[in-house]
Amino acid sequence: MDIEDIYRAEYGRCVATLARLLGDIGIAEEAVQDAFAVALQKWDTLPPNPGAWIVTTARNRAIDRLRRESTREARHAQALLLHQPDEPEEVGPVRDDQLRLIFTCCHPSLAPLAQTALTLRLLGGLEVPEIARAYFVPEATVAQRIVRAKKKIRDAGIPYRVPRAAELPARLPPVLTVLYLIFNEGYASTAGELVRTDLCLEAIRLARELADLMPDEPEVLGLLALLLLVEARRPARVGPGGELVTLAEQDRSLWNRALIAEGHTLVRRCLRRNRPGPYQIQAAVNAVHTDGPATDWTQVLALYDQLLTIDPTPIVALNRAVAVAEVHGPAMALATIEDLDLPGYHLLPATRADLLARLGRTGEARAAYDEAIALAGNDTERTFLRHRRSQLDG
């Protein structure tokens, strides 16, 4: 493991720990970044616990900075830091600091994009361009929202803690969104390698923490079930040569049966509550995919019909089109996505290309593949799309 891998794995945990010690997210983030810069200079070999080393160094850097300040607030923060143990608690086993940070960033006084963008930056370690691609918005917009959100948290004195029970419902939707997006970035990275396992596992860990905190909330259970069922298929998603393997072509014997069983149990718990929400329905779709030797596409389509009524987004409509193609054919599916507006989203032209190819409209399919290849940010997906395009000429 090199320092880049450690940065990806430990950055969010270290920032969360420093935010608890200091009570200031901005200073915590700067101190952690400084500590990684020091690590680049000093690490000839990795320390036994890189995360703890980063937290200790970041804490010391923060103290040095605060000593140079002269305001009462800075002196108070310095006093808090100086009364912490010399060696902070090891980062790895810490289970709730990240959840506290998520709830802080998802305070209802912050705008929705600011809530999720800030949390993805701090917890997921995602860079501004990655967040911008996830939301299909300009990078400058994301950067401005993050800066404003940190300033508002500081100026309004928003506390760094898990809210009281009465406050949880107002915070829950953005918290669920953040965990979903962290996992999604891990499962289908917008840049670099196809899968970032660290993000997938961290999202699942935090979803488990949230389920322990709110065990009677169906959408929390639905999200956890969804993540588990998708994660269960990850071992079969990439072939031995690093190539992308579609669901239809995956070796189901490679799927994680323990995760599938746990996910199915959670889906059944949600069904008994009979309060369907978007994450529960998506979990049910993935339960169908992982139930038996083949997918029952009629059942999947029925679930997407239900999902579209409560979450009528272009992404849901696009995913539904895949099921429509399996049940009613590619022509009907193509008609359902012709008017979708998803600028910059490579899976829209990729889906169009596949449907056009199945209809024998090779020239149009080739153009759609070219568009998808140009938009894809992931090397593995670009290679997959180029291969599919080359098959049109064969």
DRENNUMAR-278600 format. One record per residue (C-alpha): x, y, z. Coordinates in nm, 2 decimals. Layout:
BEGIN
+--------+--------+--------+
!     c1 !     c2 !     c3 !
+--------+--------+--------+
!      X !      Y !      Z !
...
+--------+--------+--------+
END
This chain:
BEGIN
+--------+--------+--------+
!     c1 !     c2 !     c3 !
+--------+--------+--------+
!   0.00 !   0.00 !   0.00 !
!   0.15 !   0.34 !  -0.10 !
!   0.07 !   0.68 !   0.05 !
!  -0.20 !   0.75 !  -0.22 !
!  -0.39 !   0.44 !  -0.11 !
!  -0.35 !   0.54 !   0.26 !
!  -0.48 !   0.89 !   0.17 !
!  -0.79 !   0.74 !   0.01 !
!  -0.85 !   0.50 !   0.29 !
!  -0.77 !   0.72 !   0.59 !
!  -0.85 !   1.08 !   0.49 !
!  -1.21 !   1.09 !   0.59 !
!  -1.15 !   0.91 !   0.92 !
!  -0.86 !   1.14 !   1.01 !
!  -1.06 !   1.45 !   0.93 !
!  -1.35 !   1.32 !   1.14 !
!  -1.13 !   1.24 !   1.43 !
!  -0.96 !   1.58 !   1.42 !
!  -1.30 !   1.75 !   1.39 !
!  -1.40 !   1.58 !   1.71 !
!  -1.08 !   1.68 !   1.89 !
!  -1.09 !   2.04 !   1.76 !
!  -1.46 !   2.12 !   1.68 !
!  -1.36 !   2.30 !   1.36 !
!  -1.40 !   2.12 !   1.03 !
!  -1.20 !   2.37 !   0.83 !
!  -0.89 !   2.36 !   1.05 !
!  -0.92 !   1.98 !   1.08 !
!  -0.91 !   1.94 !   0.71 !
!  -0.61 !   2.17 !   0.66 !
!  -0.43 !   2.00 !   0.94 !
!  -0.48 !   1.65 !   0.79 !
!  -0.37 !   1.78 !   0.45 !
!  -0.05 !   1.92 !   0.62 !
!   0.01 !   1.59 !   0.79 !
!   0.00 !   1.40 !   0.46 !
!   0.24 !   1.65 !   0.31 !
!   0.48 !   1.58 !   0.61 !
!   0.43 !   1.20 !   0.55 !
!   0.54 !   1.24 !   0.19 !
!   0.87 !   1.38 !   0.32 !
!   0.93 !   1.16 !   0.62 !
!   0.79 !   0.81 !   0.54 !
!   1.07 !   0.59 !   0.41 !
!   0.87 !   0.29 !   0.54 !
!   0.51 !   0.29 !   0.66 !
!   0.44 !   0.33 !   1.03 !
!   0.25 !   0.05 !   1.20 !
!  -0.07 !   0.26 !   1.21 !
!  -0.06 !   0.52 !   0.94 !
!  -0.40 !   0.67 !   1.04 !
!  -0.29 !   0.72 !   1.40 !
!   0.04 !   0.88 !   1.28 !
!  -0.16 !   1.12 !   1.05 !
!  -0.40 !   1.22 !   1.34 !
!  -0.11 !   1.28 !   1.58 !
!   0.09 !   1.48 !   1.33 !
!  -0.23 !   1.67 !   1.22 !
!  -0.31 !   1.75 !   1.58 !
!   0.04 !   1.89 !   1.64 !
!   0.02 !   2.10 !   1.33 !
!  -0.32 !   2.24 !   1.44 !
!  -0.17 !   2.33 !   1.78 !
!   0.12 !   2.51 !   1.61 !
!  -0.12 !   2.70 !   1.40 !
!  -0.35 !   2.80 !   1.69 !
!  -0.05 !   2.91 !   1.89 !
!   0.02 !   3.16 !   1.61 !
!  -0.34 !   3.30 !   1.64 !
!  -0.44 !   3.56 !   1.90 !
!  -0.82 !   3.54 !   1.91 !
!  -1.01 !   3.41 !   2.21 !
!  -1.17 !   3.14 !   2.00 !
!  -0.83 !   3.02 !   1.88 !
!  -0.69 !   3.01 !   2.24 !
!  -1.00 !   2.81 !   2.35 !
!  -0.95 !   2.56 !   2.07 !
!  -0.58 !   2.53 !   2.16 !
!  -0.67 !   2.46 !   2.52 !
!  -0.91 !   2.18 !   2.41 !
!  -0.64 !   2.02 !   2.19 !
!  -0.37 !   2.05 !   2.46 !
!  -0.59 !   1.86 !   2.71 !
!  -0.63 !   1.57 !   2.47 !
!  -0.41 !   1.26 !   2.53 !
!  -0.07 !   1.29 !   2.36 !
!  -0.16 !   0.99 !   2.14 !
!  -0.51 !   1.01 !   2.01 !
!  -0.73 !   0.70 !   1.98 !
!  -0.63 !   0.49 !   1.68 !
!  -0.83 !   0.58 !   1.38 !
!  -0.91 !   0.23 !   1.24 !
!  -1.15 !   0.11 !   1.51 !
!  -1.33 !   0.45 !   1.55 !
!  -1.69 !   0.39 !   1.45 !
!  -1.89 !   0.70 !   1.51 !
!  -1.67 !   1.00 !   1.43 !
!  -1.75 !   0.97 !   1.06 !
!  -2.12 !   0.95 !   1.13 !
!  -2.10 !   1.26 !   1.35 !
!  -1.93 !   1.44 !   1.07 !
!  -2.20 !   1.33 !   0.82 !
!  -2.47 !   1.46 !   1.05 !
!  -2.29 !   1.79 !   1.10 !
!  -2.25 !   1.84 !   0.72 !
!  -2.61 !   1.75 !   0.66 !
!  -2.75 !   2.02 !   0.89 !
!  -3.09 !   2.14 !   0.76 !
!  -2.96 !   2.50 !   0.75 !
!  -2.73 !   2.40 !   0.46 !
!  -2.84 !   2.38 !   0.10 !
!  -2.89 !   2.02 !  -0.02 !
!  -2.60 !   2.03 !  -0.27 !
!  -2.38 !   2.19 !  -0.01 !
!  -2.47 !   1.91 !   0.24 !
!  -2.38 !   1.63 !   0.01 !
!  -2.09 !   1.79 !  -0.17 !
!  -1.91 !   1.88 !   0.16 !
!  -1.97 !   1.53 !   0.30 !
!  -1.84 !   1.36 !  -0.01 !
!  -1.53 !   1.58 !   0.00 !
!  -1.46 !   1.52 !   0.37 !
!  -1.57 !   1.16 !   0.42 !
!  -1.53 !   1.01 !   0.08 !
!  -1.22 !   1.20 !   0.00 !
!  -1.37 !   1.28 !  -0.34 !
!  -1.21 !   1.57 !  -0.54 !
!  -1.42 !   1.85 !  -0.67 !
!  -1.42 !   1.72 !  -1.03 !
!  -1.55 !   1.38 !  -0.92 !
!  -1.83 !   1.54 !  -0.72 !
!  -1.92 !   1.77 !  -1.01 !
!  -1.95 !   1.47 !  -1.24 !
!  -2.18 !   1.30 !  -0.99 !
!  -2.42 !   1.59 !  -0.99 !
!  -2.37 !   1.70 !  -1.35 !
!  -2.29 !   2.06 !  -1.24 !
!  -1.99 !   2.28 !  -1.31 !
!  -1.68 !   2.23 !  -1.09 !
!  -1.69 !   2.60 !  -0.98 !
!  -2.04 !   2.55 !  -0.84 !
!  -1.93 !   2.26 !  -0.63 !
!  -1.62 !   2.44 !  -0.50 !
!  -1.82 !   2.74 !  -0.40 !
!  -2.08 !   2.54 !  -0.22 !
!  -1.82 !   2.35 !  -0.02 !
!  -1.65 !   2.67 !   0.09 !
!  -1.98 !   2.83 !   0.19 !
!  -2.09 !   2.52 !   0.38 !
!  -1.77 !   2.51 !   0.59 !
!  -1.80 !   2.88 !   0.66 !
!  -2.16 !   2.85 !   0.76 !
!  -2.09 !   2.56 !   0.99 !
!  -1.81 !   2.76 !   1.16 !
!  -2.00 !   3.09 !   1.18 !
!  -2.33 !   2.94 !   1.30 !
!  -2.16 !   2.72 !   1.55 !
!  -2.33 !   2.40 !   1.42 !
!  -2.23 !   2.13 !   1.67 !
!  -2.02 !   1.83 !   1.58 !
!  -2.24 !   1.55 !   1.71 !
!  -2.51 !   1.30 !   1.63 !
!  -2.84 !   1.48 !   1.66 !
!  -3.10 !   1.40 !   1.93 !
!  -3.38 !   1.16 !   1.82 !
!  -3.62 !   1.45 !   1.75 !
!  -3.37 !   1.60 !   1.50 !
!  -3.29 !   1.28 !   1.31 !
!  -3.58 !   1.28 !   1.06 !
!  -3.48 !   1.62 !   0.92 !
!  -3.12 !   1.51 !   0.86 !
!  -3.19 !   1.16 !   0.73 !
!  -3.26 !   1.22 !   0.36 !
!  -2.92 !   1.39 !   0.28 !
!  -2.74 !   1.14 !   0.51 !
!  -2.88 !   0.85 !   0.30 !
!  -2.80 !   1.03 !  -0.02 !
!  -2.44 !   1.08 !   0.09 !
!  -2.39 !   0.71 !   0.18 !
!  -2.54 !   0.61 !  -0.15 !
!  -2.32 !   0.84 !  -0.35 !
!  -2.00 !   0.73 !  -0.16 !
!  -2.08 !   0.37 !  -0.24 !
!  -2.17 !   0.45 !  -0.60 !
!  -1.84 !   0.63 !  -0.65 !
!  -1.67 !   0.32 !  -0.51 !
!  -1.86 !   0.08 !  -0.72 !
!  -1.84 !   0.27 !  -1.05 !
!  -1.56 !   0.53 !  -1.01 !
!  -1.59 !   0.84 !  -1.22 !
!  -1.21 !   0.83 !  -1.29 !
!  -0.92 !   0.59 !  -1.26 !
!  -0.99 !   0.22 !  -1.18 !
!  -1.35 !   0.09 !  -1.21 !
!  -1.39 !   0.00 !  -0.84 !
!  -1.27 !   0.17 !  -0.53 !
!  -1.32 !  -0.10 !  -0.27 !
!  -1.23 !   0.13 !   0.02 !
!  -1.53 !   0.35 !  -0.06 !
!  -1.77 !   0.06 !  -0.10 !
!  -1.68 !  -0.09 !   0.23 !
!  -1.68 !   0.24 !   0.41 !
!  -2.03 !   0.32 !   0.29 !
!  -2.15 !  -0.02 !   0.40 !
!  -1.99 !   0.03 !   0.74 !
!  -2.15 !   0.37 !   0.79 !
!  -2.48 !   0.23 !   0.67 !
!  -2.46 !  -0.04 !   0.94 !
!  -2.38 !   0.23 !   1.20 !
!  -2.69 !   0.42 !   1.08 !
!  -2.91 !   0.11 !   1.09 !
!  -2.80 !   0.05 !   1.45 !
!  -2.88 !   0.41 !   1.53 !
!  -3.22 !   0.40 !   1.35 !
!  -3.33 !   0.04 !   1.34 !
!  -3.70 !   0.12 !   1.28 !
!  -3.65 !   0.34 !   0.98 !
!  -3.73 !   0.14 !   0.67 !
!  -3.53 !   0.36 !   0.42 !
!  -3.22 !   0.31 !   0.64 !
!  -3.27 !  -0.07 !   0.62 !
!  -3.35 !  -0.04 !   0.25 !
!  -3.02 !   0.15 !   0.18 !
!  -2.82 !  -0.11 !   0.38 !
!  -2.99 !  -0.39 !   0.19 !
!  -2.92 !  -0.22 !  -0.14 !
!  -2.55 !  -0.17 !  -0.07 !
!  -2.51 !  -0.53 !   0.05 !
!  -2.68 !  -0.68 !  -0.25 !
!  -2.48 !  -0.47 !  -0.50 !
!  -2.15 !  -0.53 !  -0.31 !
!  -2.23 !  -0.91 !  -0.32 !
!  -2.19 !  -0.90 !  -0.70 !
!  -1.86 !  -0.71 !  -0.71 !
!  -1.63 !  -1.02 !  -0.72 !
!  -1.78 !  -1.11 !  -1.06 !
!  -1.80 !  -0.76 !  -1.20 !
!  -1.44 !  -0.75 !  -1.33 !
!  -1.29 !  -1.03 !  -1.53 !
!  -0.94 !  -1.19 !  -1.49 !
!  -0.80 !  -0.94 !  -1.74 !
!  -0.95 !  -0.64 !  -1.56 !
!  -1.24 !  -0.61 !  -1.81 !
!  -1.59 !  -0.51 !  -1.72 !
!  -1.83 !  -0.80 !  -1.70 !
!  -2.20 !  -0.72 !  -1.74 !
!  -2.47 !  -0.86 !  -1.51 !
!  -2.59 !  -1.11 !  -1.78 !
!  -2.24 !  -1.24 !  -1.83 !
!  -2.13 !  -1.27 !  -1.47 !
!  -2.03 !  -1.60 !  -1.30 !
!  -2.29 !  -1.61 !  -1.03 !
!  -2.09 !  -1.87 !  -0.83 !
!  -1.85 !  -1.58 !  -0.75 !
!  -2.12 !  -1.37 !  -0.58 !
!  -2.10 !  -1.34 !  -0.20 !
!  -2.39 !  -1.55 !  -0.07 !
!  -2.36 !  -1.43 !   0.29 !
!  -2.42 !  -1.07 !   0.18 !
!  -2.70 !  -1.18 !  -0.05 !
!  -2.87 !  -1.37 !   0.24 !
!  -2.83 !  -1.07 !   0.47 !
!  -2.97 !  -0.83 !   0.20 !
!  -3.27 !  -1.05 !   0.13 !
!  -3.35 !  -1.06 !   0.51 !
!  -3.34 !  -0.69 !   0.52 !
!  -3.56 !  -0.66 !   0.22 !
!  -3.82 !  -0.89 !   0.38 !
!  -3.81 !  -0.67 !   0.69 !
!  -3.88 !  -0.37 !   0.48 !
!  -4.17 !  -0.54 !   0.30 !
!  -4.33 !  -0.63 !   0.63 !
!  -4.34 !  -0.26 !   0.72 !
!  -4.52 !  -0.17 !   0.40 !
!  -4.38 !   0.18 !   0.38 !
!  -4.20 !   0.16 !   0.04 !
!  -3.94 !   0.42 !  -0.04 !
!  -3.68 !   0.47 !  -0.32 !
!  -3.40 !   0.28 !  -0.14 !
!  -3.62 !  -0.01 !  -0.04 !
!  -3.75 !  -0.05 !  -0.40 !
!  -3.40 !  -0.04 !  -0.54 !
!  -3.30 !  -0.30 !  -0.28 !
!  -3.60 !  -0.51 !  -0.40 !
!  -3.48 !  -0.48 !  -0.76 !
!  -3.14 !  -0.61 !  -0.66 !
!  -3.29 !  -0.89 !  -0.45 !
!  -3.46 !  -1.01 !  -0.77 !
!  -3.13 !  -0.99 !  -0.96 !
!  -2.97 !  -1.21 !  -0.69 !
!  -3.26 !  -1.46 !  -0.65 !
!  -3.22 !  -1.77 !  -0.85 !
!  -3.01 !  -1.86 !  -1.16 !
!  -3.15 !  -1.58 !  -1.38 !
!  -3.32 !  -1.24 !  -1.34 !
!  -3.70 !  -1.22 !  -1.35 !
!  -3.72 !  -0.91 !  -1.57 !
!  -4.10 !  -0.89 !  -1.55 !
!  -4.07 !  -0.85 !  -1.17 !
!  -3.79 !  -0.60 !  -1.21 !
!  -4.00 !  -0.39 !  -1.45 !
!  -4.29 !  -0.39 !  -1.21 !
!  -4.06 !  -0.26 !  -0.93 !
!  -3.92 !   0.01 !  -1.16 !
!  -4.28 !   0.12 !  -1.25 !
!  -4.34 !   0.16 !  -0.88 !
!  -4.01 !   0.35 !  -0.83 !
!  -4.08 !   0.58 !  -1.11 !
!  -4.41 !   0.69 !  -0.95 !
!  -4.24 !   0.81 !  -0.63 !
!  -3.90 !   0.91 !  -0.77 !
!  -3.96 !   1.03 !  -1.13 !
!  -3.60 !   1.11 !  -1.22 !
!  -3.42 !   1.06 !  -1.55 !
!  -3.18 !   0.81 !  -1.39 !
!  -3.47 !   0.59 !  -1.28 !
!  -3.63 !   0.62 !  -1.62 !
!  -3.30 !   0.51 !  -1.78 !
!  -3.27 !   0.21 !  -1.55 !
!  -3.63 !   0.12 !  -1.62 !
!  -3.56 !   0.12 !  -1.99 !
!  -3.32 !  -0.17 !  -1.95 !
!  -3.60 !  -0.38 !  -1.80 !
!  -3.84 !  -0.26 !  -2.07 !
!  -3.60 !  -0.39 !  -2.33 !
!  -3.58 !  -0.73 !  -2.17 !
!  -3.96 !  -0.76 !  -2.13 !
!  -4.10 !  -0.57 !  -2.44 !
!  -3.80 !  -0.54 !  -2.67 !
!  -3.55 !  -0.27 !  -2.76 !
!  -3.78 !  -0.06 !  -2.98 !
!  -4.01 !   0.02 !  -2.69 !
!  -3.72 !   0.08 !  -2.46 !
!  -3.56 !   0.32 !  -2.70 !
!  -3.88 !   0.52 !  -2.72 !
!  -3.89 !   0.56 !  -2.34 !
!  -3.54 !   0.73 !  -2.33 !
!  -3.54 !   0.95 !  -2.64 !
!  -3.65 !   1.26 !  -2.45 !
!  -3.44 !   1.20 !  -2.14 !
!  -3.21 !   1.49 !  -2.04 !
!  -2.89 !   1.37 !  -1.87 !
!  -2.61 !   1.60 !  -2.00 !
!  -2.27 !   1.45 !  -1.94 !
!  -2.40 !   1.11 !  -1.83 !
!  -2.23 !   0.85 !  -2.04 !
!  -2.47 !   0.57 !  -1.96 !
!  -2.75 !   0.74 !  -2.15 !
!  -2.57 !   0.72 !  -2.49 !
!  -2.43 !   0.38 !  -2.39 !
!  -2.78 !   0.25 !  -2.34 !
!  -2.90 !   0.41 !  -2.66 !
!  -2.61 !   0.25 !  -2.84 !
!  -2.69 !  -0.10 !  -2.71 !
!  -3.06 !  -0.06 !  -2.80 !
!  -2.98 !   0.07 !  -3.15 !
!  -2.74 !  -0.21 !  -3.21 !
!  -3.00 !  -0.47 !  -3.11 !
!  -3.24 !  -0.30 !  -3.36 !
!  -2.98 !  -0.33 !  -3.64 !
!  -2.93 !   0.05 !  -3.67 !
!  -2.56 !   0.02 !  -3.68 !
!  -2.46 !   0.37 !  -3.79 !
!  -2.67 !   0.53 !  -3.52 !
!  -2.53 !   0.28 !  -3.26 !
!  -2.17 !   0.36 !  -3.36 !
!  -2.24 !   0.74 !  -3.32 !
!  -2.40 !   0.68 !  -2.98 !
!  -2.10 !   0.46 !  -2.87 !
!  -1.86 !   0.74 !  -2.97 !
!  -2.06 !   0.98 !  -2.75 !
!  -2.05 !   0.75 !  -2.46 !
!  -1.68 !   0.68 !  -2.50 !
!  -1.61 !   1.06 !  -2.50 !
!  -1.81 !   1.11 !  -2.18 !
!  -1.69 !   0.81 !  -1.98 !
!  -1.44 !   0.90 !  -1.71 !
!  -1.34 !   0.55 !  -1.62 !
!  -1.07 !   0.36 !  -1.82 !
!  -1.24 !   0.02 !  -1.78 !
!  -1.57 !   0.15 !  -1.90 !
!  -1.41 !   0.32 !  -2.20 !
!  -1.24 !   0.00 !  -2.29 !
!  -1.57 !  -0.19 !  -2.26 !
!  -1.75 !   0.06 !  -2.48 !
!  -1.48 !   0.05 !  -2.74 !
!  -1.51 !  -0.33 !  -2.75 !
!  -1.88 !  -0.31 !  -2.80 !
!  -1.84 !  -0.05 !  -3.07 !
!  -1.58 !  -0.27 !  -3.25 !
!  -1.83 !  -0.56 !  -3.25 !
!  -2.06 !  -0.35 !  -3.47 !
!  -1.81 !  -0.38 !  -3.75 !
!  -1.77 !  -0.76 !  -3.70 !
+--------+--------+--------+
END
